[in-house]
């Protein structure tokens, strides 16, 4: 899905690697762009395309990860951010979209511009410096998102 902006996430990982920071990227999901992304990334052994994943596979991937990055162009709420937070992952998300309105910068992660890969690189570095605190904040704050609250957010959007 072009909206999920995987290209920016790939650029973030590439730049971090160029700066000597070891990264690995799991890309989850399928869609029209999957084959194109695989072709563009065929010589990049640090990128793994996982395809569509069920809940158990997602939990395992979250647990194998350190940071969740999804700078979507448009996002209503983004339940996946909360899912990542419940597994202790700091998040990088799009400024002005979805979950951005719920937290101050640096509490559970950082917002970036839609195509802001340089901003994404800086955000990853900030997270690395304060990982335990941001991870703990994410776990704690994820509990404030009940299904009722999430449902009400979607209702507000459609009204």
N, CA, C and O atoms as a GROMACS GRO file, in nm:
protein
  636
    1UNK      N    1   0.085  -0.117   0.000
    1UNK     CA    2   0.000   0.000   0.000
    1UNK      C    3   0.090   0.124   0.000
    1UNK      O    4   0.166   0.148   0.094
    2UNK      N    5   0.081   0.201  -0.105
    2UNK     CA    6   0.165   0.321  -0.120
    2UNK      C    7   0.150   0.415   0.000
    2UNK      O    8   0.245   0.482   0.039
    3UNK      N    9   0.030   0.420   0.057
    3UNK     CA   10   0.003   0.507   0.171
    3UNK      C   11   0.094   0.477   0.290
    3UNK      O   12   0.127   0.568   0.366
    4UNK      N   13   0.136   0.354   0.307
    4UNK     CA   14   0.218   0.316   0.423
    4UNK      C   15   0.361   0.366   0.411
    4UNK      O   16   0.436   0.364   0.509
    5UNK      N   17   0.401   0.411   0.292
    5UNK     CA   18   0.526   0.482   0.274
    5UNK      C   19   0.650   0.400   0.312
    5UNK      O   20   0.739   0.449   0.382
    6UNK      N   21   0.653   0.277   0.266
    6UNK     CA   22   0.766   0.189   0.297
    6UNK      C   23   0.897   0.246   0.242
    6UNK      O   24   1.003   0.225   0.301
    7UNK      N   25   0.891   0.317   0.130
    7UNK     CA   26   1.014   0.374   0.072
    7UNK      C   27   1.087   0.467   0.169
    7UNK      O   28   1.210   0.463   0.177
    8UNK      N   29   1.013   0.548   0.242
    8UNK     CA   30   1.076   0.637   0.340
    8UNK      C   31   1.141   0.556   0.452
    8UNK      O   32   1.250   0.588   0.497
    9UNK      N   33   1.073   0.451   0.495
    9UNK     CA   34   1.129   0.365   0.600
    9UNK      C   35   1.257   0.298   0.551
    9UNK      O   36   1.354   0.288   0.626
   10UNK      N   37   1.258   0.253   0.427
   10UNK     CA   38   1.379   0.193   0.370
   10UNK      C   39   1.492   0.296   0.366
   10UNK      O   40   1.606   0.264   0.400
   11UNK      N   41   1.461   0.420   0.326
   11UNK     CA   42   1.564   0.526   0.322
   11UNK      C   43   1.620   0.553   0.462
   11UNK      O   44   1.740   0.577   0.478
   12UNK      N   45   1.533   0.550   0.563
   12UNK     CA   46   1.578   0.570   0.701
   12UNK      C   47   1.680   0.463   0.737
   12UNK      O   48   1.787   0.493   0.791
   13UNK      N   49   1.648   0.339   0.708
   13UNK     CA   50   1.739   0.227   0.739
   13UNK      C   51   1.869   0.238   0.661
   13UNK      O   52   1.977   0.214   0.716
   14UNK      N   53   1.860   0.274   0.534
   14UNK     CA   54   1.981   0.290   0.452
   14UNK      C   55   2.073   0.396   0.510
   14UNK      O   56   2.194   0.375   0.521
   15UNK      N   57   2.016   0.510   0.548
   15UNK     CA   58   2.098   0.618   0.601
   15UNK      C   59   2.160   0.580   0.735
   15UNK      O   60   2.276   0.611   0.761
   16UNK      N   61   2.084   0.512   0.819
   16UNK     CA   62   2.140   0.466   0.947
   16UNK      C   63   2.258   0.371   0.922
   16UNK      O   64   2.360   0.379   0.990
   17UNK      N   65   2.242   0.282   0.826
   17UNK     CA   66   2.350   0.189   0.792
   17UNK      C   67   2.471   0.265   0.738
   17UNK      O   68   2.585   0.231   0.769
   18UNK      N   69   2.446   0.367   0.656
   18UNK     CA   70   2.556   0.450   0.604
   18UNK      C   71   2.633   0.518   0.716
   18UNK      O   72   2.752   0.547   0.703
   19UNK      N   73   2.564   0.543   0.827
   19UNK     CA   74   2.626   0.607   0.942
   19UNK      C   75   2.684   0.505   1.040
   19UNK      O   76   2.726   0.541   1.150
   20UNK      N   77   2.685   0.378   1.001
   20UNK     CA   78   2.746   0.275   1.084
   20UNK      C   79   2.655   0.213   1.188
   20UNK      O   80   2.702   0.142   1.276
   21UNK      N   81   2.526   0.240   1.179
   21UNK     CA   82   2.430   0.183   1.274
   21UNK      C   83   2.367   0.060   1.209
   21UNK      O   84   2.303   0.069   1.104
   22UNK      N   85   2.385  -0.054   1.272
   22UNK     CA   86   2.334  -0.179   1.219
   22UNK      C   87   2.182  -0.183   1.228
   22UNK      O   88   2.125  -0.173   1.336
   23UNK      N   89   2.117  -0.196   1.115
   23UNK     CA   90   1.971  -0.202   1.113
   23UNK      C   91   1.924  -0.324   1.036
   23UNK      O   92   1.993  -0.377   0.949
   24UNK      N   93   1.804  -0.366   1.070
   24UNK     CA   94   1.734  -0.472   0.997
   24UNK      C   95   1.590  -0.424   0.986
   24UNK      O   96   1.535  -0.372   1.082
   25UNK      N   97   1.531  -0.442   0.871
   25UNK     CA   98   1.394  -0.396   0.847
   25UNK      C   99   1.305  -0.514   0.812
   25UNK      O  100   1.334  -0.589   0.718
   26UNK      N  101   1.197  -0.529   0.888
   26UNK     CA  102   1.093  -0.625   0.855
   26UNK      C  103   0.979  -0.548   0.788
   26UNK      O  104   0.926  -0.454   0.848
   27UNK      N  105   0.943  -0.585   0.668
   27UNK     CA  106   0.829  -0.524   0.598
   27UNK      C  107   0.716  -0.626   0.602
   27UNK      O  108   0.729  -0.736   0.548
   28UNK      N  109   0.606  -0.588   0.665
   28UNK     CA  110   0.492  -0.678   0.682
   28UNK      C  111   0.377  -0.630   0.595
   28UNK      O  112   0.349  -0.511   0.588
   29UNK      N  113   0.312  -0.724   0.530
   29UNK     CA  114   0.196  -0.692   0.447
   29UNK      C  115   0.221  -0.732   0.303
   29UNK      O  116   0.331  -0.767   0.263
   30UNK      N  117   0.114  -0.723   0.228
   30UNK     CA  118   0.125  -0.752   0.085
   30UNK      C  119   0.058  -0.639   0.010
   30UNK      O  120   0.024  -0.536   0.069
   31UNK      N  121   0.039  -0.654  -0.114
   31UNK     CA  122  -0.026  -0.550  -0.193
   31UNK      C  123   0.043  -0.530  -0.326
   31UNK      O  124   0.137  -0.602  -0.361
   32UNK      N  125  -0.006  -0.432  -0.398
   32UNK     CA  126   0.041  -0.407  -0.535
   32UNK      C  127   0.190  -0.372  -0.542
   32UNK      O  128   0.257  -0.407  -0.639
   33UNK      N  129   0.240  -0.305  -0.441
   33UNK     CA  130   0.379  -0.257  -0.445
   33UNK      C  131   0.482  -0.359  -0.398
   33UNK      O  132   0.602  -0.335  -0.409
   34UNK      N  133   0.437  -0.473  -0.346
   34UNK     CA  134   0.530  -0.568  -0.285
   34UNK      C  135   0.639  -0.614  -0.381
   34UNK      O  136   0.757  -0.610  -0.347
   35UNK      N  137   0.602  -0.657  -0.501
   35UNK     CA  138   0.703  -0.704  -0.596
   35UNK      C  139   0.800  -0.594  -0.637
   35UNK      O  140   0.919  -0.618  -0.651
   36UNK      N  141   0.747  -0.473  -0.655
   36UNK     CA  142   0.833  -0.359  -0.690
   36UNK      C  143   0.933  -0.330  -0.577
   36UNK      O  144   1.051  -0.308  -0.603
   37UNK      N  145   0.885  -0.332  -0.453
   37UNK     CA  146   0.973  -0.308  -0.339
   37UNK      C  147   1.079  -0.418  -0.327
   37UNK      O  148   1.195  -0.390  -0.297
   38UNK      N  149   1.038  -0.542  -0.352
   38UNK     CA  150   1.134  -0.653  -0.346
   38UNK      C  151   1.243  -0.636  -0.452
   38UNK      O  152   1.361  -0.659  -0.425
   39UNK      N  153   1.202  -0.596  -0.572
   39UNK     CA  154   1.301  -0.574  -0.680
   39UNK      C  155   1.398  -0.463  -0.644
   39UNK      O  156   1.518  -0.475  -0.663
   40UNK      N  157   1.343  -0.352  -0.591
   40UNK     CA  158   1.428  -0.238  -0.553
   40UNK      C  159   1.524  -0.275  -0.440
   40UNK      O  160   1.630  -0.214  -0.426
   41UNK      N  161   1.487  -0.374  -0.361
   41UNK     CA  162   1.564  -0.408  -0.241
   41UNK      C  163   1.638  -0.540  -0.253
   41UNK      O  164   1.685  -0.593  -0.152
   42UNK      N  165   1.650  -0.594  -0.374
   42UNK     CA  166   1.701  -0.731  -0.388
   42UNK      C  167   1.844  -0.750  -0.339
   42UNK      O  168   1.880  -0.861  -0.300
   43UNK      N  169   1.925  -0.649  -0.340
   43UNK     CA  170   2.063  -0.662  -0.291
   43UNK      C  171   2.081  -0.608  -0.149
   43UNK      O  172   2.193  -0.591  -0.102
   44UNK      N  173   1.971  -0.583  -0.083
   44UNK     CA  174   1.975  -0.528   0.053
   44UNK      C  175   1.934  -0.639   0.150
   44UNK      O  176   1.816  -0.655   0.182
   45UNK      N  177   2.033  -0.715   0.196
   45UNK     CA  178   2.003  -0.831   0.280
   45UNK      C  179   1.953  -0.795   0.419
   45UNK      O  180   1.916  -0.884   0.495
   46UNK      N  181   1.951  -0.670   0.453
   46UNK     CA  182   1.899  -0.626   0.582
   46UNK      C  183   1.748  -0.598   0.578
   46UNK      O  184   1.690  -0.559   0.678
   47UNK      N  185   1.687  -0.618   0.463
   47UNK     CA  186   1.542  -0.600   0.449
   47UNK      C  187   1.479  -0.737   0.429
   47UNK      O  188   1.516  -0.811   0.338
   48UNK      N  189   1.383  -0.770   0.515
   48UNK     CA  190   1.309  -0.896   0.503
   48UNK      C  191   1.162  -0.865   0.477
   48UNK      O  192   1.098  -0.794   0.554
   49UNK      N  193   1.110  -0.918   0.369
   49UNK     CA  194   0.968  -0.903   0.338
   49UNK      C  195   0.895  -1.023   0.395
   49UNK      O  196   0.919  -1.137   0.354
   50UNK      N  197   0.806  -0.998   0.490
   50UNK     CA  198   0.738  -1.104   0.563
   50UNK      C  199   0.602  -1.140   0.506
   50UNK      O  200   0.544  -1.241   0.543
   51UNK      N  201   0.550  -1.057   0.416
   51UNK     CA  202   0.416  -1.083   0.363
   51UNK      C  203   0.310  -1.058   0.468
   51UNK      O  204   0.335  -0.992   0.570
   52UNK      N  205   0.194  -1.110   0.443
   52UNK     CA  206   0.083  -1.093   0.537
   52UNK      C  207   0.110  -1.178   0.661
   52UNK      O  208   0.155  -1.292   0.651
   53UNK      N  209   0.081  -1.122   0.779
   53UNK     CA  210   0.109  -1.192   0.904
   53UNK      C  211  -0.016  -1.199   0.991
   53UNK      O  212  -0.093  -1.104   0.997
   54UNK      N  213  -0.035  -1.312   1.058
   54UNK     CA  214  -0.147  -1.324   1.152
   54UNK      C  215  -0.104  -1.264   1.286
   54UNK      O  216   0.009  -1.219   1.302
   55UNK      N  217  -0.195  -1.263   1.383
   55UNK     CA  218  -0.168  -1.198   1.512
   55UNK      C  219  -0.045  -1.257   1.582
   55UNK      O  220   0.038  -1.182   1.635
   56UNK      N  221  -0.033  -1.388   1.582
   56UNK     CA  222   0.081  -1.451   1.649
   56UNK      C  223   0.213  -1.418   1.579
   56UNK      O  224   0.314  -1.392   1.645
   57UNK      N  225   0.211  -1.418   1.447
   57UNK     CA  226   0.331  -1.382   1.372
   57UNK      C  227   0.368  -1.236   1.396
   57UNK      O  228   0.486  -1.202   1.408
   58UNK      N  229   0.266  -1.150   1.404
   58UNK     CA  230   0.292  -1.008   1.433
   58UNK      C  231   0.356  -0.991   1.570
   58UNK      O  232   0.454  -0.918   1.584
   59UNK      N  233   0.302  -1.059   1.671
   59UNK     CA  234   0.360  -1.050   1.805
   59UNK      C  235   0.507  -1.090   1.803
   59UNK      O  236   0.591  -1.024   1.864
   60UNK      N  237   0.536  -1.198   1.733
   60UNK     CA  238   0.675  -1.246   1.725
   60UNK      C  239   0.764  -1.141   1.657
   60UNK      O  240   0.875  -1.115   1.702
   61UNK      N  241   0.713  -1.081   1.549
   61UNK     CA  242   0.791  -0.978   1.480
   61UNK      C  243   0.812  -0.855   1.567
   61UNK      O  244   0.921  -0.798   1.570
   62UNK      N  245   0.706  -0.813   1.638
   62UNK     CA  246   0.722  -0.701   1.730
   62UNK      C  247   0.830  -0.734   1.834
   62UNK      O  248   0.915  -0.650   1.864
   63UNK      N  249   0.826  -0.856   1.886
   63UNK     CA  250   0.921  -0.895   1.991
   63UNK      C  251   1.064  -0.905   1.938
   63UNK      O  252   1.159  -0.895   2.016
   64UNK      N  253   1.081  -0.925   1.809
   64UNK     CA  254   1.214  -0.931   1.748
   64UNK      C  255   1.264  -0.793   1.705
   64UNK      O  256   1.376  -0.778   1.658
   65UNK      N  257   1.179  -0.693   1.722
   65UNK     CA  258   1.210  -0.558   1.674
   65UNK      C  259   1.245  -0.465   1.789
   65UNK      O  260   1.217  -0.495   1.905
   66UNK      N  261   1.306  -0.353   1.755
   66UNK     CA  262   1.340  -0.252   1.855
   66UNK      C  263   1.258  -0.125   1.841
   66UNK      O  264   1.230  -0.058   1.940
   67UNK      N  265   1.219  -0.093   1.719
   67UNK     CA  266   1.143   0.030   1.690
   67UNK      C  267   1.041  -0.003   1.582
   67UNK      O  268   1.067  -0.083   1.493
   68UNK      N  269   0.924   0.061   1.591
   68UNK     CA  270   0.821   0.046   1.488
   68UNK      C  271   0.814   0.176   1.409
   68UNK      O  272   0.794   0.283   1.467
   69UNK      N  273   0.831   0.168   1.277
   69UNK     CA  274   0.830   0.286   1.192
   69UNK      C  275   0.724   0.269   1.084
   69UNK      O  276   0.728   0.173   1.007
   70UNK      N  277   0.629   0.362   1.078
   70UNK     CA  278   0.531   0.362   0.970
   70UNK      C  279   0.485   0.505   0.945
   70UNK      O  280   0.386   0.551   1.003
   71UNK      N  281   0.556   0.576   0.858
   71UNK     CA  282   0.519   0.715   0.827
   71UNK      C  283   0.414   0.723   0.715
   71UNK      O  284   0.443   0.770   0.605
   72UNK      N  285   0.294   0.676   0.746
   72UNK     CA  286   0.186   0.674   0.647
   72UNK      C  287   0.152   0.814   0.598
   72UNK      O  288   0.164   0.912   0.672
   73UNK      N  289   0.111   0.822   0.473
   73UNK     CA  290   0.068   0.951   0.420
   73UNK      C  291  -0.060   0.996   0.491
   73UNK      O  292  -0.070   1.111   0.534
   74UNK      N  293  -0.155   0.905   0.503
   74UNK     CA  294  -0.281   0.933   0.572
   74UNK      C  295  -0.307   0.821   0.671
   74UNK      O  296  -0.287   0.704   0.639
   75UNK      N  297  -0.351   0.856   0.790
   75UNK     CA  298  -0.381   0.755   0.891
   75UNK      C  299  -0.493   0.807   0.978
   75UNK      O  300  -0.483   0.915   1.036
   76UNK      N  301  -0.602   0.730   0.988
   76UNK     CA  302  -0.713   0.773   1.072
   76UNK      C  303  -0.676   0.759   1.219
   76UNK      O  304  -0.683   0.857   1.294
   77UNK      N  305  -0.637   0.642   1.261
   77UNK     CA  306  -0.592   0.622   1.398
   77UNK      C  307  -0.464   0.540   1.400
   77UNK      O  308  -0.364   0.582   1.459
   78UNK      N  309  -0.465   0.426   1.337
   78UNK     CA  310  -0.346   0.343   1.329
   78UNK      C  311  -0.331   0.249   1.447
   78UNK      O  312  -0.243   0.266   1.530
   79UNK      N  313  -0.417   0.150   1.453
   79UNK     CA  314  -0.413   0.051   1.560
   79UNK      C  315  -0.277  -0.018   1.571
   79UNK      O  316  -0.237  -0.057   1.680
   80UNK      N  317  -0.207  -0.032   1.459
   80UNK     CA  318  -0.076  -0.100   1.463
   80UNK      C  319   0.024  -0.026   1.553
   80UNK      O  320   0.113  -0.089   1.610
   81UNK      N  321   0.010   0.105   1.566
   81UNK     CA  322   0.099   0.178   1.655
   81UNK      C  323   0.077   0.134   1.800
   81UNK      O  324   0.172   0.111   1.874
   82UNK      N  325  -0.050   0.122   1.837
   82UNK     CA  326  -0.083   0.078   1.973
   82UNK      C  327  -0.036  -0.066   1.994
   82UNK      O  328   0.017  -0.100   2.100
   83UNK      N  329  -0.057  -0.151   1.894
   83UNK     CA  330  -0.009  -0.290   1.903
   83UNK      C  331   0.142  -0.292   1.928
   83UNK      O  332   0.190  -0.367   2.013
   84UNK      N  333   0.215  -0.210   1.856
   84UNK     CA  334   0.361  -0.203   1.874
   84UNK      C  335   0.396  -0.154   2.014
   84UNK      O  336   0.487  -0.206   2.078
   85UNK      N  337   0.323  -0.055   2.062
   85UNK     CA  338   0.348  -0.002   2.196
   85UNK      C  339   0.324  -0.108   2.303
   85UNK      O  340   0.396  -0.113   2.402
   86UNK      N  341   0.222  -0.193   2.283
   86UNK     CA  342   0.194  -0.298   2.383
   86UNK      C  343   0.308  -0.399   2.392
   86UNK      O  344   0.318  -0.472   2.490
   87UNK      N  345   0.394  -0.403   2.291
   87UNK     CA  346   0.510  -0.492   2.291
   87UNK      C  347   0.638  -0.417   2.330
   87UNK      O  348   0.748  -0.470   2.320
   88UNK      N  349   0.621  -0.292   2.376
   88UNK     CA  350   0.735  -0.214   2.424
   88UNK      C  351   0.816  -0.144   2.316
   88UNK      O  352   0.929  -0.102   2.340
   89UNK      N  353   0.758  -0.130   2.198
   89UNK     CA  354   0.832  -0.066   2.089
   89UNK      C  355   0.806   0.084   2.084
   89UNK      O  356   0.691   0.127   2.078
   90UNK      N  357   0.912   0.165   2.085
   90UNK     CA  358   0.896   0.306   2.052
   90UNK      C  359   0.846   0.315   1.907
   90UNK      O  360   0.875   0.228   1.825
   91UNK      N  361   0.773   0.420   1.877
   91UNK     CA  362   0.712   0.432   1.744
   91UNK      C  363   0.756   0.560   1.674
   91UNK      O  364   0.781   0.663   1.737
   92UNK      N  365   0.766   0.551   1.542
   92UNK     CA  366   0.788   0.668   1.457
   92UNK      C  367   0.670   0.673   1.362
   92UNK      O  368   0.642   0.576   1.291
   93UNK      N  369   0.601   0.785   1.361
   93UNK     CA  370   0.474   0.799   1.292
   93UNK      C  371   0.469   0.933   1.220
   93UNK      O  372   0.560   1.015   1.236
   94UNK      N  373   0.366   0.956   1.142
   94UNK     CA  374   0.357   1.077   1.061
   94UNK      C  375   0.296   1.192   1.141
   94UNK      O  376   0.191   1.179   1.203
   95UNK      N  377   0.364   1.305   1.136
   95UNK     CA  378   0.316   1.427   1.202
   95UNK      C  379   0.179   1.465   1.144
   95UNK      O  380   0.161   1.467   1.022
   96UNK      N  381   0.085   1.494   1.232
   96UNK     CA  382  -0.047   1.540   1.190
   96UNK      C  383  -0.142   1.429   1.150
   96UNK      O  384  -0.254   1.456   1.107
   97UNK      N  385  -0.100   1.304   1.162
   97UNK     CA  386  -0.185   1.191   1.124
   97UNK      C  387  -0.208   1.099   1.244
   97UNK      O  388  -0.121   1.082   1.329
   98UNK      N  389  -0.326   1.039   1.247
   98UNK     CA  390  -0.356   0.932   1.342
   98UNK      C  391  -0.316   0.957   1.484
   98UNK      O  392  -0.370   1.046   1.551
   99UNK      N  393  -0.220   0.880   1.531
   99UNK     CA  394  -0.182   0.878   1.672
   99UNK      C  395  -0.106   1.002   1.717
   99UNK      O  396  -0.084   1.021   1.836
  100UNK      N  397  -0.066   1.087   1.625
  100UNK     CA  398   0.015   1.205   1.657
  100UNK      C  399  -0.049   1.294   1.763
  100UNK      O  400   0.020   1.352   1.846
  101UNK      N  401  -0.179   1.305   1.760
  101UNK     CA  402  -0.248   1.396   1.851
  101UNK      C  403  -0.251   1.350   1.997
  101UNK      O  404  -0.290   1.426   2.084
  102UNK      N  405  -0.210   1.227   2.024
  102UNK     CA  406  -0.226   1.171   2.158
  102UNK      C  407  -0.107   1.191   2.251
  102UNK      O  408  -0.122   1.182   2.373
  103UNK      N  409   0.011   1.217   2.197
  103UNK     CA  410   0.131   1.222   2.280
  103UNK      C  411   0.221   1.337   2.240
  103UNK      O  412   0.226   1.377   2.123
  104UNK      N  413   0.292   1.389   2.337
  104UNK     CA  414   0.395   1.489   2.307
  104UNK      C  415   0.514   1.417   2.243
  104UNK      O  416   0.537   1.298   2.267
  105UNK      N  417   0.587   1.489   2.162
  105UNK     CA  418   0.706   1.432   2.097
  105UNK      C  419   0.799   1.372   2.202
  105UNK      O  420   0.827   1.434   2.304
  106UNK      N  421   0.846   1.253   2.176
  106UNK     CA  422   0.944   1.190   2.262
  106UNK      C  423   0.887   1.105   2.374
  106UNK      O  424   0.962   1.035   2.442
  107UNK      N  425   0.757   1.108   2.394
  107UNK     CA  426   0.698   1.029   2.503
  107UNK      C  427   0.695   0.881   2.466
  107UNK      O  428   0.748   0.798   2.540
  108UNK      N  429   0.634   0.848   2.353
  108UNK     CA  430   0.627   0.708   2.307
  108UNK      C  431   0.704   0.689   2.177
  108UNK      O  432   0.716   0.577   2.126
  109UNK      N  433   0.756   0.798   2.124
  109UNK     CA  434   0.828   0.797   1.997
  109UNK      C  435   0.827   0.937   1.939
  109UNK      O  436   0.815   1.036   2.012
  110UNK      N  437   0.840   0.946   1.807
  110UNK     CA  438   0.849   1.077   1.743
  110UNK      C  439   0.771   1.081   1.612
  110UNK      O  440   0.768   0.984   1.537
  111UNK      N  441   0.708   1.197   1.586
  111UNK     CA  442   0.644   1.216   1.456
  111UNK      C  443   0.747   1.269   1.356
  111UNK      O  444   0.840   1.340   1.392
  112UNK      N  445   0.727   1.232   1.230
  112UNK     CA  446   0.811   1.286   1.123
  112UNK      C  447   0.721   1.329   1.008
  112UNK      O  448   0.605   1.289   1.001
  113UNK      N  449   0.775   1.410   0.919
  113UNK     CA  450   0.702   1.446   0.798
  113UNK      C  451   0.687   1.322   0.711
  113UNK      O  452   0.766   1.228   0.722
  114UNK      N  453   0.586   1.321   0.627
  114UNK     CA  454   0.556   1.206   0.542
  114UNK      C  455   0.680   1.155   0.468
  114UNK      O  456   0.706   1.035   0.468
  115UNK      N  457   0.754   1.243   0.405
  115UNK     CA  458   0.876   1.202   0.334
  115UNK      C  459   1.002   1.243   0.409
  115UNK      O  460   1.108   1.261   0.348
  116UNK      N  461   0.991   1.257   0.539
  116UNK     CA  462   1.102   1.309   0.619
  116UNK      C  463   1.199   1.203   0.666
  116UNK      O  464   1.210   1.176   0.786
  117UNK      N  465   1.271   1.142   0.572
  117UNK     CA  466   1.361   1.035   0.614
  117UNK      C  467   1.477   1.086   0.698
  117UNK      O  468   1.522   1.015   0.788
  118UNK      N  469   1.527   1.209   0.672
  118UNK     CA  470   1.633   1.264   0.758
  118UNK      C  471   1.582   1.284   0.900
  118UNK      O  472   1.653   1.257   0.997
  119UNK      N  473   1.460   1.330   0.909
  119UNK     CA  474   1.394   1.347   1.039
  119UNK      C  475   1.377   1.210   1.106
  119UNK      O  476   1.391   1.196   1.228
  120UNK      N  477   1.347   1.110   1.025
  120UNK     CA  478   1.334   0.973   1.076
  120UNK      C  479   1.464   0.920   1.133
  120UNK      O  480   1.466   0.854   1.237
  121UNK      N  481   1.574   0.949   1.064
  121UNK     CA  482   1.707   0.907   1.112
  121UNK      C  483   1.735   0.973   1.247
  121UNK      O  484   1.780   0.906   1.340
  122UNK      N  485   1.709   1.102   1.257
  122UNK     CA  486   1.731   1.174   1.384
  122UNK      C  487   1.643   1.116   1.494
  122UNK      O  488   1.687   1.104   1.608
  123UNK      N  489   1.519   1.081   1.459
  123UNK     CA  490   1.427   1.024   1.557
  123UNK      C  491   1.476   0.889   1.609
  123UNK      O  492   1.467   0.862   1.728
  124UNK      N  493   1.526   0.805   1.520
  124UNK     CA  494   1.580   0.676   1.563
  124UNK      C  495   1.696   0.699   1.660
  124UNK      O  496   1.706   0.630   1.762
  125UNK      N  497   1.782   0.793   1.630
  125UNK     CA  498   1.896   0.822   1.718
  125UNK      C  499   1.849   0.872   1.855
  125UNK      O  500   1.906   0.835   1.957
  126UNK      N  501   1.746   0.957   1.856
  126UNK     CA  502   1.691   1.006   1.984
  126UNK      C  503   1.634   0.889   2.064
  126UNK      O  504   1.652   0.881   2.185
  127UNK      N  505   1.565   0.799   1.994
  127UNK     CA  506   1.510   0.682   2.062
  127UNK      C  507   1.622   0.596   2.120
  127UNK      O  508   1.611   0.548   2.233
  128UNK      N  509   1.728   0.578   2.045
  128UNK     CA  510   1.841   0.497   2.093
  128UNK      C  511   1.900   0.555   2.222
  128UNK      O  512   1.944   0.480   2.309
  129UNK      N  513   1.901   0.686   2.234
  129UNK     CA  514   1.957   0.752   2.354
  129UNK      C  515   1.866   0.738   2.475
  129UNK      O  516   1.912   0.743   2.589
  130UNK      N  517   1.736   0.723   2.452
  130UNK     CA  518   1.637   0.718   2.561
  130UNK      C  519   1.548   0.594   2.550
  130UNK      O  520   1.429   0.600   2.583
  131UNK      N  521   1.604   0.485   2.503
  131UNK     CA  522   1.523   0.369   2.467
  131UNK      C  523   1.437   0.317   2.583
  131UNK      O  524   1.316   0.301   2.566
  132UNK      N  525   1.496   0.292   2.697
  132UNK     CA  526   1.421   0.232   2.808
  132UNK      C  527   1.303   0.318   2.850
  132UNK      O  528   1.193   0.267   2.872
  133UNK      N  529   1.326   0.447   2.860
  133UNK     CA  530   1.220   0.539   2.901
  133UNK      C  531   1.106   0.542   2.800
  133UNK      O  532   0.989   0.534   2.838
  134UNK      N  533   1.139   0.553   2.672
  134UNK     CA  534   1.036   0.561   2.568
  134UNK      C  535   0.962   0.428   2.556
  134UNK      O  536   0.841   0.426   2.538
  135UNK      N  537   1.034   0.318   2.567
  135UNK     CA  538   0.973   0.185   2.562
  135UNK      C  539   0.874   0.168   2.678
  135UNK      O  540   0.761   0.122   2.657
  136UNK      N  541   0.916   0.204   2.798
  136UNK     CA  542   0.829   0.193   2.915
  136UNK      C  543   0.707   0.284   2.902
  136UNK      O  544   0.596   0.243   2.934
  137UNK      N  545   0.728   0.406   2.853
  137UNK     CA  546   0.616   0.498   2.831
  137UNK      C  547   0.516   0.439   2.732
  137UNK      O  548   0.395   0.452   2.751
  138UNK      N  549   0.566   0.375   2.628
  138UNK     CA  550   0.478   0.313   2.529
  138UNK      C  551   0.394   0.204   2.590
  138UNK      O  552   0.273   0.197   2.567
  139UNK      N  553   0.457   0.117   2.669
  139UNK     CA  554   0.383   0.010   2.736
  139UNK      C  555   0.275   0.068   2.827
  139UNK      O  556   0.160   0.024   2.824
  140UNK      N  557   0.313   0.165   2.907
  140UNK     CA  558   0.219   0.226   3.001
  140UNK      C  559   0.104   0.295   2.928
  140UNK      O  560  -0.012   0.276   2.962
  141UNK      N  561   0.138   0.376   2.828
  141UNK     CA  562   0.035   0.452   2.756
  141UNK      C  563  -0.052   0.365   2.666
  141UNK      O  564  -0.165   0.404   2.635
  142UNK      N  565  -0.004   0.250   2.625
  142UNK     CA  566  -0.086   0.163   2.540
  142UNK      C  567  -0.210   0.115   2.614
  142UNK      O  568  -0.312   0.084   2.553
  143UNK      N  569  -0.201   0.108   2.746
  143UNK     CA  570  -0.314   0.061   2.827
  143UNK      C  571  -0.430   0.160   2.827
  143UNK      O  572  -0.543   0.124   2.860
  144UNK      N  573  -0.401   0.285   2.791
  144UNK     CA  574  -0.508   0.386   2.789
  144UNK      C  575  -0.596   0.375   2.666
  144UNK      O  576  -0.696   0.444   2.654
  145UNK      N  577  -0.558   0.287   2.573
  145UNK     CA  578  -0.637   0.269   2.451
  145UNK      C  579  -0.723   0.145   2.463
  145UNK      O  580  -0.678   0.034   2.434
  146UNK      N  581  -0.846   0.164   2.505
  146UNK     CA  582  -0.939   0.052   2.511
  146UNK      C  583  -1.010   0.040   2.376
  146UNK      O  584  -1.007   0.133   2.296
  147UNK      N  585  -1.072  -0.074   2.353
  147UNK     CA  586  -1.148  -0.092   2.228
  147UNK      C  587  -1.260   0.011   2.219
  147UNK      O  588  -1.293   0.057   2.110
  148UNK      N  589  -1.319   0.047   2.334
  148UNK     CA  590  -1.427   0.146   2.333
  148UNK      C  591  -1.373   0.281   2.286
  148UNK      O  592  -1.436   0.347   2.204
  149UNK      N  593  -1.259   0.321   2.338
  149UNK     CA  594  -1.198   0.448   2.297
  149UNK      C  595  -1.165   0.446   2.148
  149UNK      O  596  -1.192   0.543   2.077
  150UNK      N  597  -1.108   0.337   2.102
  150UNK     CA  598  -1.073   0.326   1.961
  150UNK      C  599  -1.197   0.333   1.874
  150UNK      O  600  -1.198   0.400   1.771
  151UNK      N  601  -1.303   0.262   1.914
  151UNK     CA  602  -1.429   0.266   1.839
  151UNK      C  603  -1.484   0.408   1.834
  151UNK      O  604  -1.532   0.453   1.730
  152UNK      N  605  -1.478   0.478   1.947
  152UNK     CA  606  -1.527   0.616   1.950
  152UNK      C  607  -1.446   0.708   1.859
  152UNK      O  608  -1.501   0.800   1.800
  153UNK      N  609  -1.316   0.683   1.848
  153UNK     CA  610  -1.233   0.763   1.757
  153UNK      C  611  -1.280   0.745   1.613
  153UNK      O  612  -1.289   0.842   1.538
  154UNK      N  613  -1.308   0.622   1.576
  154UNK     CA  614  -1.355   0.596   1.440
  154UNK      C  615  -1.493   0.656   1.417
  154UNK      O  616  -1.521   0.708   1.309
  155UNK      N  617  -1.578   0.650   1.516
  155UNK     CA  618  -1.712   0.710   1.504
  155UNK      C  619  -1.699   0.860   1.483
  155UNK      O  620  -1.768   0.917   1.399
  156UNK      N  621  -1.611   0.925   1.560
  156UNK     CA  622  -1.589   1.069   1.544
  156UNK      C  623  -1.542   1.104   1.403
  156UNK      O  624  -1.583   1.206   1.347
  157UNK      N  625  -1.459   1.020   1.347
  157UNK     CA  626  -1.407   1.044   1.212
  157UNK      C  627  -1.520   1.043   1.110
  157UNK      O  628  -1.523   1.125   1.019
  158UNK      N  629  -1.611   0.949   1.126
  158UNK     CA  630  -1.717   0.932   1.026
  158UNK      C  631  -1.837   1.024   1.047
  158UNK      O  632  -1.927   1.027   0.964
  159UNK      N  633  -1.840   1.097   1.157
  159UNK     CA  634  -1.954   1.187   1.181
  159UNK      C  635  -1.930   1.325   1.126
  159UNK      O  636  -2.017   1.412   1.138
   0.00000   0.00000   0.00000
